[in-house]
């Protein structure tokens, strides 16, 4: 029995060693300036989604990747994922197939230690390969509705930000980001606002309405402030409808201040929360007035 266990461990070690050598060889190949072995790289990418057994892995790619996870070696897991992402960035003709490979890995392993590096690599590919963007956004949308881990959410937002920053008319990024605005914590909301800002224009009402609701109702002052400034800045250079939203929001905040003042008069005791909210709303109103003056008179120091 002890001999059998030793043999099993030896086989497992040999299997992992062989796979590691193959991955290291591919990594060295990618770091070289020559692209003579594109066929070998293409074969590797296609093997990720295939259940086909390969001599290099002593099994399928999934067998090798699962072994890495069982060893609890995040460095190796990230290295493999980064290798795939590097291929997608370096070879335009393989960008879609590398995204397919990353999606395959994520769908099989929804754990944060896999999702985070895979989403980061997809963001890098989407930033330079426009043809991959829709597929990447769809996958991120699925992941953010199934995995609510904070790090996964942040990496998903950053990947969408990279896409929004690189390409215009990628309004599809709004769908996962607007959902994060509704359920996210402070950091997630602030990062989502930043990502939405890259595509925010006047002709899509949903993100504008979402920002207005944050300004009026969110509990955190910083979230309210950043949302108000984002609307104000977009209104300074884009369509008139965004400015109209700022004008309307200014009126709504002014009404909110009046209601808070009435509540403060009625509650002489235990009114600390009301005082804080009133103070914050007054600060928000000043921000909105600042942008309205810019709209009317131009830039103000």
N, C-alpha and C positions, 0 to 999 in steps of 0.2 A: 504494500500500500504506500509506504514512504517513497519507494522508487517511482511509482506511478505519479505521485504528486510532484516529485522533482522533475520528471519528464515533462509534465504539463507546464510547470513554471518555465522550464527551458524553452519549450515551444513558444510560449507566450512572449518571452524575452526576445527570441529570434525574430518573431513576427514584428514586434514593435521596432527592433533595431533595423530590420530591412526597410520598413516604412519610413523611419527617420532618415535613413541614408538617401532614400528616393526624394523626400521633401527637401533635404539639404542640397541635393544635386540640382533640383529644379530652381531652388532659390539662387544658387550660384550662377546658373544659366541665365536667369533673369537679370542678375546684376552685371553680366557681361554686356559689352557694347554690340556684340553680334547677335543677330536674330535668325541664325541659320537653322535652329532647331525648333521652329514654330510648330511643326507637326507633332513633336513630342509634347510640347506645352498644350496644344489643342487636345491631344489624346488624354492628358491628365485632367483637363477641365471637364471633358465629356465623361470621364470615369467617375466624377464626383456624384453625378445624378444617376449613374448606372449601378445596377446591382451586380454587374459583371465582376468576376473574380480576376484579380491581376497578380501576376507573380511578384511585382514590386511591393505589394501590400500583404502577400500571403493570404489573400481574401479580397473582399470588396473595399472600396474607400470607406464605406460606413463602418465596416468591421474595425478598420484602423482608427477611425475617428472616435468610435465608441471606446476603444481601448485607451485612447488619450484621456477621455473623460473619466474612465474608471481609475486611472492612475492619479486623478485629481491634480493634473499638471496644467494650470491655466496658461503658462508661458507657451507650451507646445500648441495648445488649442489656438491661441491668438496668432501664433506664427503661421499655422496652416491657413487660417482665415485671411491673414494679411497677405500671404502668398497669392491666394486667389484674387484678392482685391488688386494687388500689384499687376497681375496679368491683365485684368480689365482696364486698368489705367494705361498700361503700356501698349496694348494691342487693340486698336479700334475694332478690328474684325472679330475679336473674342469678347467684347464688352458685354453683349447680351447674354452669351452663354455663361460668363462668369457671374452675372447677376442671377441667372437661373441656378447656378451652383450654390451661391450664398443663400438664396431663398430655400433651396432644398435642405441646407444645413439648419437654417432657422426653424423651418417647419417640423423637422425631426427633433429639434432640441430647443424648446422654448425657455430654457434656463437663462438667467441674466448673463452668466459667464460666456454663453455662446451668442445670445442676441446682441449684446453690446458691441463686441468687436465686429460682428457681421454687419450690423447697421452702420457702424462707422465707415466700413469699407464701401458699402453701397452709397453712402453720402459722397465719398470721394469720387466714385465712378460717375454718379449722377451729375456732379459738378462739372465734369469735362466731357461727358458723353450724353448728349441730349436725348438720343434715341432710347436710352434706358430709363428715363425719368418716370414715365407712367407706370412701368412695372415696379419700380422701386417704391413709388408713392403708395401704390396698392398694397404692397407687402407691409410697409410701415403702418398703414391704416389698419391692417388686420392685426399686427402685433400689438399696437397700442390699445386695441379693444379687447385683447386677451391677456396681456401681461401688464400689470399695473406697478411693476417695480420702478422706483424713482430713477435709478441709473439708466434703465432701458428707455424710460420716457424722455429723459434729458438727451440721450444719444439720438433718439428718434427725431426730436425737435431740431437738434443740430444738423442732422442729415437733411431734413427738409429745408432748413435755413440755407445750406450750401446749394441746394437745387434752386431755391427762390432767388438767391443772390446771383447765380450764373445765368439763369434763363428767364425771360419775360413770358407772360401768359401761361404760367404754370399754376393756375388757380386751384388745381386739384389738391394742392398742399393745404388748402383751407380746411378740408373735411376732418382730417385727424387733429389739426391744430385747434379748431373750434371746440372739439370735444374735450381736449386737454384744458382749454380755458374754463370749461364748466366744472371739471372735477379736480383740477390740479392743485398742488400746493403753491406757495408764493413763488418759489424759484421756477417751477414749471410754467406758471402763468407768465412770468416776466420773460422767460425764454421764448414762449409761444408768441407773445406780442411781438418780440423782435423778429421772429421768423415770418409772421403774417405781414409785418411791415414791408418786407421785400416785394410783396405782390399787391399791396393795398392800393386800390384805385377807387374811383367814385361810382363805377357802374355795377359793382356787386354789393348789395345792401347788407348781406349777412355778417361779414366781418366788421363792417362799420357799426352795425347794431350791437354786435358783441362787445366792441370797445366802449360804446356808450353805456351799456349795462354795467361794465366793469367800473367805469368812472362814477356811476351813480350808486352802485350797490355793493361793490366788493368791500370786504372788511379791512383790507390792508391798504394803507395810504400809498405805499410805493407802487403797488399795482395800479391804483387809481391814477397816480401821477404819470406813470409811464404810458398808460393807455391814452390819457388826455393829451400828452405831448406828441404821441404818435399820430393821433388824429389831426392835431394842430399843424404839425410839420407837413403831413401829406396834403392838407388843405392849402398850404402855401404854394404848391407847385402843380397840383393836379386839378381834377374837374371841380366845377362849382358845387356839385352835390355834396362833396366832402365838407366844404365850407358851410353849406346849409346845415349839415349835421352838427358842426361845431356851434353855429348860432343857436340851434335848437337845444343842444346840450347845455349851453351857457344859461339859457332860460330855465331849463330843468334843475340845474344846480342851484340857481338863485331861489327857485321855489323850495327846494330842499332845505336851504339855509333858513328860509322863513318858517318852515314847519319845525325845524330844530329849535329855533328861538322860542316858538310857542310852547314846545314841549319842555324847554328849559324853565320857562316861567311857571309852568304847571307843576314841575317837579323840583322843589327846593332841596330835597334830600335825595341821596343816591343818584346824583345826576352826572357823575364823572364821565360815564360813557357818552352821554349826550354832549357834554362840553368838548370831549375829544373829537367826536364826529363833526361838530360844528366848526371847530378849529381847522380840521382837515378839509372840509367842504369849502371854507373860505379860501384856503390856499389853492385848491383846485380851480376855484372861480377866477383867481388872479392869473393862473396859467392860461385859462381859456380867453380871458380878456386880452392878455398879451398877444395871442395869435390873431384875435379879431383886429387889433390895432395894426398888426403886420398886414393883414388882408386889405385894410383900408388905406394905410399910409406908406406901406413898404417896410423894409427892415428897420428895426429899432434896436439900438445898442442897449 
